């Protein structure tokens, strides 16, 4: 009788351990990519809201970096958001991810096997009052790192 109770307790502990292991593996390998992609988007907008445009530029995909050199990107961002809008900082919200297959940045561009789409709402308070700006952001893996792209299809 005593041996049977010890075996039942051992089976219970092993079973609970397996459940936790499966949850960990699922969250790491299945949900991990989505979480990492969202983290890159949050980092990007954190840098943008702090006017650290050089660091936000680093999170762009190579395709985006070819469109904007680091200096031009930073000066454009300062000119538009700080100059025209008169906003010093902004707050932002990042939506849940929408997983896309074979997404393209441009109509005739490269197809990315998996992309995560996020809707980002930025709230500005500036010299022209309060306004919101919504941008769709796409995140793909490039050389083992998650990087940001924007949609240029017409």
N, C-alpha and C positions, 0 to 999 in steps of 0.2 A: 504494500500500500504506500509506503514511504517513497519507494523508488518511482512509482507511477506519478506521484505528486511532483517530484523533482523533475521528471521528464516533461510533464505538462508545463511547468514553470519555464523550463529551458526552451521548449517549443514556442511558448508565448513570447519570451524575450527575443528569440531568433526571428520570429514572425514580425514583431514590432520593428526590429532592426532592419529587416528587409524592406518593410514599407517605407521607413525613413530613407533608406538608400535609394529606393526607386524614386521617391519624391525629389531627392537631391539630384539624381542623374537627370530626371525630366527637366527640372528647373535650370540646370546647368547647360545641358546640351540642346534642349528644345526651346526653352524660353530665354536662354542666355543670349542668343543673337539679338532678339528683339530688345532685350533690356540694354545691351551694349549699344545698339543703334540709338535708342532713346537717350542714353547717357551722352552720346556724342552731340545730339541736337541740343540737349540742355547745356552742355559745356559751351557750344557755339554761341548760344544766345546769352549765356552768362558773360562771356567775353565781349559780345556786342554791347550789352547793356552797361558794361564797365568801360566802354570805348577802347577796348584792347583789340583793335582790328587786326593787328599783326598775328595775334594768337588765334583769332577766329578764322583768319585766312588759312592757317595751317591745317585746319580741320576740313577744308574743301578737298574734293576729289581732284585728281590731276587734270581732268577735263575742264573743271571750273577754273583751276589755276592758269590754264592756257588762255582763258577768256579775260582774266583779270590778273595783272601783275600785282605783287604785294603792295607796292606803293600806290598804284592807281586805285586799287580796291580800298585801301585805308582812306585815301583822300576823298574818294567818292562818298564813302559812308559818312565821313565827318561833314562833308559839304551838304549832303541831302538831309540826313537825320538831325544833325546838330545845327547846321546853317539854315536850311529852309524851314524845317519844322520848329526850330528853336527848342528842341528837347534835349535835355542833358542826359537823362537816363530813361529807361522804360522797364515795365514789368512784362512778363510773358507767361503763357500757358502752352504746354505741349500736349497734344491729343494722344490717344492710344494709337498704336501702330496699326497700319493696314499693310499686310504682306502682299507684295506684287511679284508676279513671275514675268520674266523677260521684258522688263520695263526699259524704255529708252528715254534718254534725256532730250534727244532731238529726233525728228521724224526719220531721218536716214542715218541716225547714229548707231553706236554700239548698243547691243542688247545686253542688259545685265540680268543674270540668272535669277537672282533674288534681290529685291529692293524693299525697303520699308518706307512707307509714306506716312508723314506726320503733318498735321495742320497746326501751325503755330500762330497764336494770337498775341500780338504785341500791343500793349497799352502805353500810349505816350501822353504826357502832360507838358505842353509847351506854350509858346507865346500865342498860339492860335487856339488854345483850349485843349480839351481832352479828345483824343481820337484813337481808333484801333486800326491796326494793320494786320491782315491775315496773309500768311505765306504758306504754301505747300512746300515741304522739304522732303527730299528723298535721300536715303542712306543706303550705301552699298559697300561691300567689302572690297578693299583694294590692297593687295600685298599684306593680307592678314590684319589690316586696320579698317575700321569703319569710317567712311568719308561721306561728306555731304555734296549733294547735287541739287540743282533746281531744274524745273521743267521748261524747256524751250520749244516744245512742239507747238505748231500753229494750226 
